Amino acid sequence: MALSRKKQVYLIVFAFLIAPLTLLAIFTYYPIFRGVFLSFTEYNMLLQTGKWVGLKNYISLFQDRYFYMALGNIFKYLLVVPFIQFFSILLAVAVNQRIPGIKIFRTLFYVPVITGAVIVSMAWKWIFNVDGILNNFLMNAGLIKEPILWLTDARFAIYSAMFVTFWRGLGYYMVIYLAGLQNIPSEIYEAARIDGANRRQTFFRITIPLLRPTMLFCFIISSLAALKVFEEIYLLTQGGSETTTMMYLIYDYAFNRYRFGISAAASVVFSLILLVFTVINFKFFGIGGEKG
């Protein structure tokens, strides 16, 4: 029996949807459910067996002081977000000028993004070392008398890692803002100039309002990236000097202490925190910048 054209269209659509949905189920949904299940077990990696322990892993997690330290550090890490966004916008405005050689500056600012977290972090680890270039410069300039322990002193370590995140993120968000700026019609600026608006007025009354959807997108993804920071902490301090974060704590439970169950419990709790944070972001700012 021949199928009608409408049913044939449905079959073709479902055929195209089934393949990606199958991959999504295998590589996304199964790991989520598997992780939640592991959080209620005491998993033995050698035997690859799990003993059901109920809420024991969650109770142990909430009794661990490092869990609260990690929570405090990830929210402290959010302080880097407004600085990244502010300076990225300024950079994007600067490299959006039509002057000779501007493409070279755009490339130079984007180099840290494509260099990779490992190389960038190792370079900054060398700079932050006790006998590194930063301490030598500050001592020769007479600004400090003794070397500062940038990566091992609890007063400075987390902020040193935050600075590396800030430095890495500038080029990435600059490119996104640059794309947003180039989507603003030049006729609007020309009309503003004819009306006598100066650079400051066009920046605050045209550029910033029209960049708002881009800013919302960048704020959300940079906030989530700050909450999930791992590379800088692992490569610069290895979680020491009170710099542990949630991602590092999850890694530490699983691969240093071999406590996979509590690591999975920490992952579940952290996922819920990210979910709540994302919902608040959308509620507060408005989805896609639709709210005024």
Secondary structure, 3 states (H helix, E strand, C coil): CCCCHHHHHHHHHHHHHHHHHHHHHHHHHHHHHHHHHHCCEEEECCCCEEEECCCHHHHHHHCCHHHHHHHHHHHHHCCHHHHHHHHHHHHHHHHCCCCCCHHHHHHHHHHHHHHCHHHHHHHHHHHHCCCCHHHHHHHHCCCCCCCCCCCCCCCCHHHHHHHHHHHHHHHHHHHHHHHHHHCCCHHHHHHHHHCCCCHHHHHHHHHHHHCHHHHHHHHHHHHHHHHCCCHHHHHHCCCCCCCCCHHHHHHHHHHHCCCHHHHHHHHHHHHHHHHHHHHHHHHHHCHHHCCC
